[in-house]
């Protein structure tokens, strides 16, 4: 399962660590809000344009279309694996 997580999120996890960012968390909140940018931005105390920029950055880093339902499913599943298995190791 950890391998699945890294296959789907590895580049974003690495980016977060190298740049002291929290894009994985922002992606998780976006997915939990069913892709609603306005609601996610409010929850994260961000301007919606800032969140939109971050989501484009996430898409580019992952080389995935985060507007595709199958991609969202895989990313969300990988994020849950990260929370359960990867983050607890660190």
PyMOL commands that set and color helices and strands:
alter all, ss='L'
color gray80, all
select helices_A, chain A and resi 2-19+23-32+37-44+48-62+69-89
alter helices_A, ss='H'
color red, helices_A
deselect
rebuild
show_as cartoon
